[in-house]
Amino acid sequence: MLRGAGAIAVALPWLEIMGTERLARAQPAPARRFLAVYTPGGTVIDRWRPTGTETSFTLGPILAPLAPVQDRLLVVDGLDMQSARGEQHQSGIIAWLTGTPQELVSDGGYAGGPSIDQVIASRISAGRTAEASIQLAVRWATGKSHGLMTPMNIVNFEEAAPYSPIPPRLDPVEIFTALFGTLDPGASDDAARRLARKQSILDFLDRRYAALSARLGAADKQKIDQHLTKIREIEQSLSTTPACRPPTRVDTSDYNPSAGLNADDPGSIVDSSTDAAIPKVGKLMTDMLVMALACDITAVGTLQWSDTEAKYTLPWLNLPQHHHFYQEMGGYKPAECELIYTWYSEQHLYLLQEMEKVDMGGHSLLDESVVFFGSEISDPPSHRKTNMPFLLAGGGGGLRTGRWVRYPSLPHNNLLVSILNLFGDTRTRFGAPAYCTGPLTNLT
């Protein structure tokens, strides 16, 4: 490492001056960003599961839209959400990120511990970002119709007891204004400061480099000059195409974020205009999350596509009934469910490709991130929570992607603690102890 002012450091190539000792394998740097993406109603597992081997596999029909980013995926198969205890849907959405059973409190239930996003946020966001974490949702409902405590249908829970639920933000206009209303890359001092942090690294190293250069032989000097020249080229590209910029704003006046908040209340289920706007609003929510990460507004985010009731219709797929109807209320309809889950895979593709486009200084936003995709059940008609349809993506913390890994019915809490480990957290248990046997092997 060549160190300069403050915490600025640049990794150097192997130089002759370093000697002939064998270098120890460097530990991967901890992941720097975390996203959790929830989709309702599980999947059609036989149409979701890949075929082939760990490193040579074909994605199942539901995951097939993700083929362009298959090398950035880790398909995690064979985990059971054993910690989901309580109401058949609500227990799953609570356990997904907390690894705890539904705690009976008053007339409903909440989590018995924090969600991993909040643990990660306290570790990587403090003093670095404007917001510790951001929670967004599309066509979301509280779950009040079940007579449970309001709001339910929540995946995020505070780090400290009593682990209060954190409702997601719903209004795309309010979210855009709060996150980007004052951000103008051409004029904003805040944006300029963020860009400056991504530039001029070498300016902080000049004196140290001069001292080092005087000690180098001709071959070493040529090698390090080429190395630092490449870094300067990266800096110059950042000055012309900054990663931090407001997302494109779209008209969402046809979308009512309060539609169907109490999913089973008479007259609150169908809102045709709002449902038709879901793809547009979902894309905007995705864009806002990506740019919030790129601009260091936050380092941790969650996107909920609807809720456990899933009472939205899907006119863009020519499906006139709501999603929950196709899961069970109208009798299980696997063909229609497959169509819906395949559409969600298309949205996941968009998110990952947008993250891959963002240059964070010689590597992409996706390279330094971990993205966790999940649901509250695995099988719609039975509400089973075995063989959960989980995906990881990104390269943060040394995550090894381009693979399909299968486990022998292990508790999903093991995956939660493994995700924490990718962020430098060294604990070996997370969530309810009865449902965690330790970190998973073969993720890094």
N, C-alpha and C positions, 0 to 999 in steps of 0.2 A: 504494500500500500504506500502511496505517496500522499502524505497528509499536509494540509495547509491550515488556513485560519479556521477557527471554530471546529466544527465537526466535518468539514469538507475533506474527502479522501477519494482517491482514484486508484483502482486496482491496476497493477502493472503486469505486463507479460513476463514470461520467464526470461531472465537475463543471465549472462555468463557470470556476472559478479555475484550472483546469488549462490554459486557453488554447485556441487554435484550431489548434495544430499537429496534423498528422495522426499518429495513433498507429501505431507499427509493430506488425505482427501478433505477438502473444505466442507464444512456443514452448510447446507443451503440457508440462505437468508430467510428469516421469518416472512410470511405473507404480509402484505401491507393493506389489502382491501378485502372486504367480505360482503357478499350478496347472498341472500336467501330468497328463493322464488317458490311460492306455493301455488299449486293448482288443485282444484277440488276433485274429489270422487275417485281417487286412485287411478286405475288404468285397466286395460284388458291385457293381463300379464303375458299371455302366450303370444300376443301380437306386439308386445313391448320388448320382450327379451331377445337379445341378439342370438346369433348362431355362430359357431366356429370355436376359436380358441382365444386365450387371453389377449394375445397380440395380433391375431389374424381373425377378425370377426366381421360379420355383416350385421348391421343394425336391423332390428325388427321393423315391420311396417310403420308402427307408431313413431319410432325414433328416426326413421329413414330421412326426414327432412334435415336432420343434423349431420348427415354424411359430409357436407363441406367442412365441418369442424370436428370430424371424428377424432383427429389426432389431438384435439384439445379436451377430449372427454375422458372421464373415468366412469364407466358404467358399474355401479355397485349393486350386486345381486345377492340374494340369500339372507338379508337381514330382516329380523322380526321386531316390530315395535311393541316389545313386551311391556314397556312402562305405560302404555296407553290403557288406563283402567278408569271406567266411568261411562258416560253417555257415548253411544257408538260412534258418533262423528266428533263430538266435542273433545272426548278424551284423546283422540288422535291428533287434532290440531294443537292441543295443549302440549302433548308429549313430543311432537315433532322436533322442536328446538330446545325443550326443557328436559326431556328424559324423565319426567315425573308424572305420576298418576294425577287424575283430576281430584283436587282437594275439595271436599265438601265444606262449603262456607255458606251459612244462612240458607237461602233457597236455591243455590246453584253451586258452581264449582270453579276453581281457578287452579293455577299451577302450584306445585310444592317447592319450586325453585326457580332460578333465573333461566332465561333463554340464552343460548350460546352467543347470539349476536350482541347482547348487552355485556356479557363477560369480555368478548373481543373488543367491543367499543371502549370499555374502560381501560383496556390495555394499549390500544393503538391510536385512539382518537384524542386522548387528553392532551391539551396544549398544542395540538397540531391542526385541528380542523374546527370550523365554526360550529358544527353540530356533531354531537357524539354519534348519533345514528339517525337515520331517516326511514320512516315506515309509510309505505304507500299502498293503496288498494284500489281495485277496479270493480265496480258493481258489487259492493260489499254490503252485508247485512249483519246486524248485531246478534242475531240468535234469540232475541227476546221472545219469539213465538213459542219456544220450548218452556217458558216459565222459569228460565234460569236467570242468574244474575246478569245484568246488562252493564257493559257490552261483553258479549262472548265472541266466538269466531275470531279469536285473537291468537297470534303466534308469538308475540313479543311480550316478555315479562321482565320487570325491573330486576336489577342485580341483587338488591338488598331486600330482606324480609320487610313486609309481607309479600314480596314479589308481585306487586300490582301490575295488572294488564296495561299495555300501552296501545291504545286504539290507533289504527292507521289514519293517515290523512287521506281525504277522499276527493276534494274539490281541485281539479287540475288548474283552474285559474288561480286559486289561492296559493297552491303549491308553487306554481311558476313565479308568482309575484314574490313570495317569501324567499325562494332560493335564488332567483335570477333577476329580480326586478331592478336591482341597481348595478348589475354586472354588464359592463360594456367594454369589451376587450380593447376598443379604440381609445377609451377615455378613462375607464375606471382605475383609480389608484390601486384598489384591491386586486384587480386582474393583473395590473402591471407588477405588483409585488409577487404574485404567484408565478408569473412568467419569469421574473428575475431570479427566483429561486431555482428555476430549471435551466438558467443560463449562467455564463461566466464562471463555471466551476474552475476552469484553468487559471482564471485571474487570481484565485485564492491560493494557487500553488506555485506561482512564479519563483519566489525566492527559494523554496525547497527544491524545485526542479533545477534551478541554477546550481545549487550546492551538490545535488546528486549528479548532474551532468558532468561536472568537473572530475568525477571519480570513474566515469565510464570509459570503456574502450570504444573503438570505432564501431564495431558491430552492435554493441549494446546501445550506443548513442543513436544509431540509425533506426534500430528497432523501436526504441522509446519515442523517437521523434515521429515515426509513422503512427504509433499508438495514440499519441496525444493529438496529432493532426486529425485523426478520425474522430476523436472526441470533440474537437473544435467544429468539425463539419456537422456533427449531431446538434451542437449548440446553435449553429447558424440556421439549421433547418427548423429548429424550434422557434426562432425569432420570426420566421416567415409564416409558419403554420402552427400557431400556439395550440396546445391541447385544450386549454381552457377557453370555452366560448359558450354563450347561451344556446340552448337547443332551439330549433325552429318552432315557433309558436303556431298553433293551429286553432281554428274556431271550434270551441266545444260548447257553444250555446245550446246545442241540441241534446246535451248530456246533463242529466240531473243526478248529481252525486248522492242525493238523499233518496233516490228511487228504491223502493223495496227494502228499506232499512230493517223493518220487522217482517221477515220473509213470508210468514204464513198469515199475516193479517189480511182480512178481506180487502180487495181493491188495491193492494200494494205490490202484487207480484209482477204484473206485466206493465212495462213502460216501453212501448215499441221504439220510440225515438232514442231513448237512452240505450236500449239494447243494441240497436243498429250502430250506435256510435262506439261500442266497446272496442273494436279493432283500432280505431283512430285514437281513442283516449289511451288504450293500452300502449300503443306505440309512443305517445307523448310521455306517459309515465316512465317508460323504459328510457327514453332519451334524457329525461330529467335526472334519473338515477345515474346514468352513465356520466353525464356532465357534472353532477354533484361530486362524484368520485374524482373525475379528472381535474376539477377546480379546487380540490381539497376543501370543499364545503363539508364533506363528511368522508369517512373511510369505511362506513358500515351502512348497509341498506337492506330493506326487505320490500318485496313486491308480492302482494296477494292478488291473484286472479280470482276474484269472487270470494266465496265463503263455503262452509260445509253444506249449506242448504242448496247452493247453486241454482237459484230460481230465476236465472236470466235466460232469455230465449236467444237463438242463434240465427237470425235471418240471413246473415252472410254465408251460412252453410246450408241454407234452405231447410232448416230444422225449426218448425213452428212451435214445438213444445220447449219447455225449459229443460236445462241440463239434468236436474234431479229426476225429472220424469223418465228420461232415458236410462238413468242409473237403476231406479227401482220403483218409483211411484206409478209408472205406467207398465210395469213389468220390465225386467232387464232386457235391454236392446243393445247387444254388443256391437253391431255394425254402426249404429249412430254414435255410441260411445267412442268407438275407434276413430271416427271422423273428428270428433271433438278433441280427443287427446292428440291426434296428429296435428290439428291446428295449433294446439299449445306448443308442440315441438317446433313448429314454424316460428312462433314468437320467441322461443328460447334461442333459435338460430339467429334471429335478428339481434337479440341482446348480445350474444357472444361475438358476433361479427362487428357490432358497433364498438365493443370493448377492445377488440383486436385492432381496430382502426386508429385508436388513440395512442399517439406516440408520447411516452412518458420520459423520453431521453435515451433513445437507443433500444428500448423495449416497449412492448405494448402494455396498456392498462390491464389486459387479461393476463399477461405474463406475471404480474405481481399480485394477482387476485386469486381468491377461491370463491367459486359460485356453487351453491348447494340448491338443487332442485328436488322438491319432495311434495308429498300429499299426506292426507290424514288417514287414509285406508289404502289397501291394495286392490281389493275386489269389490266392485260396487254392490252386487246383490246380497252378498253375505256379510259385508263390512269387515272382512278379515283384515288383519294387520300383519300377516306373514308375507315374506317375499316382497318387501316394500320396493316400489319403483323409484329408487334414488339415483341421482346423477351428481357427479362433481365435475367442475370444469375449471380451467385456468392453470397457472403454473406456480402460484405462490407457495412458499414453504417447501419447495422441492417436490410438489405433487407430480406424480408420474402418470401422464395421460396417454391417450391412444390405446386404452386397455379396457377389457371387460373382466372384472374380478368377481369371483363367486365365493361365498362363505357358507359354512354349514349351519344355517339357522342360528346365527349369533344375534345378541340383542343390539338394537340400533343405537343404544347409548354408547356402545363401543365406537361407533362412527362419530358421535358427537365429541367425545374426548379426543379422538384422533384429529378432528378439525381444529380443536383448540390447540393441539400440539403443533399444527402447521403455523400457528401464530406465535410460537415461542412459549406457550403455556405448558409447563412440564407436568401437570397433574396426570394421574393415571386412572381416575374415576370421575364420572360426571353424572348428575341426575340422581335418581333413586338408586342407592347402592345395590339393592337386590336385583337390579336389571342392568348391571354393568360389570363386565369381567376384565376390562382393560382395553387399551388401544388396539385397533386393528393392525394387522401386519400387511405389508405389500401395498401401501398407499404411496410411499416415496421410494 
